[in-house]
Amino acid sequence: MDSSSTSSSIDTNEELAYDLPPIMKVYKNGRVERLAGEDVVPPSLDPVTNVESKDVVISEDEGISARLFLPKSITENQTTKNKLPLFVYFHGGAFCIETPFSANYHNFLNSVISKAGAVGVSVHYRRAPEHPVPAAHQDSWLALKWIASHADGNGPDEWLNRHADFGKVFFAGDSAGANIAHYLGVWVGSEGLPGLKIEGIVLVHPYFWGSERIGSEAYQTEAAEKVDGLWRFSCPTTSGSDDPIINPDKDPNVGKLACERVLVLVAEKDLLRDRGFFYKEVLEKNGWGGVAQVVEAKDEGHVFHMFKPTCENAMLLLNQVVSFINQD
């Protein structure tokens, strides 16, 4: 083969199949180039928050793991009877990017766990396009079952055995992670998960969608079409934007959500804002018996707290999450 043929072959292999800025590029040869969320911060004892973290493998075969967080200042003086709320977190990233090990998520969990006095589990699930949705949801369900295996105090991780209160569990996530948190809440409500009592769910800028445009979606046509495309990219087998995974209004089991309280945090300039408000209506019209609250951050966009973690609205968001966990 001459050099020109070799060059042509390389150029063809490196042609883009999908260009999804600012998330990722996928090439025709199958190579995936993630453009964000690939940084890794090692687990540590954080000197600012005094929260200790460590990584655990949940399923080596499936590539499922988690980062655990423990507030040392509380646990050093903790008695066996006085256990801590369990905060289970699912990261965002359109089901395609980010991990619990990136600086954004590591630091956010450190802050929540320190302020709330809780035990944290931040789940690492497999991501699209290599592992299309619903792999993320299935992996997260397996992670929940692993967490629940500690409820009798005889699970594989001593932090969870000794310190976590399995009668006071909170699910939470942002964007795609909020979608997973909701989905698992319905799954637990439909099928049960012995050992866990979910007290509340926190959905930060939840990634919900639908074929019918609502609110500001109607006049943000180009952006809305990108969301349609991104969803199909992450879940090629989907029936479309009314798939119950992405549109809770189309899920006949949505009223079985397994908690008594839900906090939905939305951002004024986020395209997904109206979906957050609509979610509350969906729960109420489907017979869910709990209390849902929607709180809006003014003049902010999607997951702003990850990009501007020290801004006033980000600190307010953090405190809202902490107050929700500590509410009697």
Secondary structure, DSSP 8 states (H G I E B T S, - for coil): --HHHHHHHHHHHTSEEEEETTTEEEETTS-EEE-SS-------B-TTT-EEEEEEEEETTTTEEEEEEEEHHHHTT--TTS-EEEEEEE--STTTS--TTSHHHHHHHHHHHHHHT-EEEEEE---TTTS-TTHHHHHHHHHHHHHHTTTTS-SS-HHHHHHEEEEEEEEEEETHHHHHHHHHHHHHHHH--TT--EEEEEEES-----SS--GGGGG-HHHHHHHHHHHHHH-TT---TT-TTT-GGG-TTGGG-S-SEEEEEEETT-TTHHHHHHHHHHHHHTT--SEEEEEEETT--TTHHHHSTTSHHHHHHHHHHHHHHH--
